[in-house]
């Protein structure tokens, strides 16, 4: 087992340099691109490695595994949303749907918001005496 070097606190100049490079990346508009290999993003990665925030400055391409995994989850969510829409049409509440579909109530509510499915709620309060 290799002992990992303890990260030392960066100097004020190093922190300013990192912030300057981070601002350059934001100005370039590469905020959401995790695997950008442009000159600005590469400089930020090298500065982060120098300060001990990263292990290596080489930006690697993502594997297709994560894309396949995302597609699988999206497909499962679509199938569950169709089942939820059918059950909602029958007038079931989210708790009853979660029991029938063997999913958690929070998952049901999250999908209902994502796919804009209207789930009915049971009326609470006193029952009429007549």
C-alpha positions in Angstrom: 0.0 0.0 0.0 1.4 3.3 -1.1 1.2 6.2 1.4 -0.7 9.1 -0.1 1.0 12.4 0.3 -0.8 14.8 2.6 -2.3 17.8 0.8 -0.9 21.0 2.1 -2.9 24.2 2.3 -2.4 26.3 -0.9 -0.8 29.7 -0.7 -2.9 32.8 -1.3 -1.3 33.2 -4.8 -2.0 29.6 -5.7 -5.7 30.0 -4.6 -5.9 33.2 -6.7 -4.4 31.5 -9.7 -6.9 28.6 -9.4 -9.8 31.0 -9.1 -8.6 33.0 -12.1 -8.4 29.8 -14.2 -11.8 28.7 -12.9 -13.2 32.0 -14.0 -11.7 31.6 -17.5 -13.4 28.2 -17.8 -16.7 29.7 -16.8 -16.2 32.6 -19.2 -15.5 30.1 -22.0 -18.8 28.4 -21.2 -17.4 24.9 -20.4 -19.2 24.5 -17.1 -21.1 21.4 -17.9 -18.5 19.7 -20.0 -16.6 17.4 -17.7 -14.3 15.9 -20.3 -13.2 19.1 -22.2 -9.7 19.0 -23.5 -9.4 22.6 -24.6 -6.4 24.7 -23.5 -8.4 26.6 -20.8 -9.8 23.5 -19.1 -6.5 21.7 -19.3 -4.8 24.6 -17.5 -7.4 24.4 -14.8 -6.8 20.7 -14.4 -3.1 21.1 -14.2 -3.4 23.8 -11.6 -5.8 21.6 -9.5 -3.3 18.7 -9.7 -0.4 21.0 -8.6 -2.4 22.1 -5.6 -3.4 18.5 -4.7 -7.1 18.6 -5.6 -6.7 16.1 -8.5 -4.7 12.9 -8.9 -3.7 13.4 -12.5 -4.3 16.3 -14.9 -5.0 14.1 -18.0 -8.7 14.5 -18.8 -10.0 11.1 -19.7 -13.0 10.3 -21.9 -16.0 8.7 -20.2 -16.7 5.1 -21.0 -19.9 4.1 -22.7 -21.0 2.2 -19.5 -22.4 5.3 -17.9 -24.4 6.3 -21.1 -25.8 2.8 -21.3 -26.7 2.9 -17.6 -28.4 6.2 -18.0 -30.4 4.9 -20.9 -31.4 1.9 -18.9 -32.7 4.0 -16.0 -34.6 6.3 -18.4 -36.3 3.3 -20.0 -37.3 1.9 -16.6 -38.6 5.3 -15.6 -40.7 5.5 -18.7 -42.2 2.0 -18.2 -43.0 2.8 -14.5 -44.6 6.1 -15.6 -46.9 4.2 -18.0 -47.9 1.9 -15.1 -48.4 4.9 -12.8 -50.6 6.6 -15.3 -52.8 3.5 -15.6 -53.1 3.2 -11.8 -53.7 6.9 -11.5 -56.6 6.6 -14.0 -58.1 4.0 -11.6 -58.1 6.6 -8.8 -55.3 5.1 -6.7 -53.2 7.2 -4.3 -49.5 7.3 -4.4 -49.3 5.0 -1.3 -51.5 2.4 -3.1 -49.5 2.7 -6.3 -46.2 2.1 -4.4 -47.6 -1.1 -2.9 -48.8 -2.4 -6.3 -45.7 -1.5 -8.1 -43.3 -2.5 -5.3 -41.6 0.9 -5.4 -41.2 3.6 -2.7 -43.7 6.4 -2.3 -41.0 9.0 -2.9 -40.0 7.3 -6.2 -43.7 7.4 -7.2 -44.0 11.1 -6.4 -40.7 11.9 -8.1 -41.8 10.2 -11.3 -45.2 11.9 -11.1 -43.5 15.3 -11.0 -41.1 14.3 -13.8 -43.8 13.0 -16.2 -46.6 15.4 -15.0 -48.9 12.7 -13.8 -51.9 13.8 -11.7 -52.3 11.5 -8.6 -55.5 11.8 -6.7 -55.5 12.0 -2.9 -58.1 10.6 -0.6 -60.3 13.2 1.1 -59.4 13.5 4.8 -61.7 14.6 7.6 -64.9 13.5 9.1 -67.2 11.3 7.1 -70.7 12.6 6.5 -73.3 11.1 9.0 -75.9 10.6 6.3 
